[in-house]
Amino acid sequence: MITKTIFTFFIFILFTVNSYSAGSSDDNSSKVKSNYDKAVTIIKSAKKYEKKGKIEKANKRYEKALTLLIKSNEKKT
């Protein structure tokens, strides 16, 4: 009876250790931003510059975001 319990416990530990180590390989691929996501962040920063009255910096950001959006659209079509 004791040997069955120890054997079952050992098998349980063996399976749980493997399941924890299986999920760590996809972390690097999720950190890569697409061109669309980059453009969204640039547009948000451009809006902040507009609120501060820095129109030239805002326009540069909008142009950069536009080029990223065009690249993103080209990949989808």
N, C-alpha and C positions, 0 to 999 in steps of 0.2 A: 504494500500500500504506500509506504513512504517512497519507494523507488519510483512508482508511477507518478506521484506528486512532484518529485524532483525532476523527473524527465519532462513532465508537462510544463513545469515552470521554465526549464531550460529551453524548450521549443518556443514558448511564448516570448521569452527574451530575444531569442534568435530572430523571430519574425518582426518584432517591433524595432530592433536596431536597423534592419534593412529598410524598413518603411520610412524611417526618419532621414536616412541618407539619400533617398531617391529624389527628393524635391529641390535640391540646391543647384541644379545645373541650368535652370532657366532664368536665373537672376541677371545675367549679363545681357541677354537679348531684350529685356524689358526696359533697360535704361537708355536705349537708343531712341532719340526723338525723330519723328518724321519731319519733312519740310513744312507740312501744315501746322504741326504743333509748334515748331520754331517761329513760324509766321504769327501765330496767335500771341505768343509771348512778346514778340517785337511790337505788335500792334498795341498791346496793353501798355508797354513802356512809352510808345509814341503818344498815346492818349494822356499819359501823365505829363509828358513834356508840353503838350498843348495846354493843359490846365495851368502849368507854370508860366506860360507865355513864351516858351522857347520854340517858336514855329519852325525855324530852320532845322533844328535837331529832329523835330517831329516829322518833318517832310522826308528827311534822310531815312528815318526808321520806316516810314510808310513805303518808300521806294524799295528798301531792302525786303520788306515783307511781301511786296507785290512780286518781286522776282522769285521768292520762295514759293509763293502760291502758284505762279505760272509753272515752275518746275514740278510742283506737286500735281497739278492738273495734267501735265504732259505724261506723267507716269501712269495716270489712271486711264487715259484714252489710248 
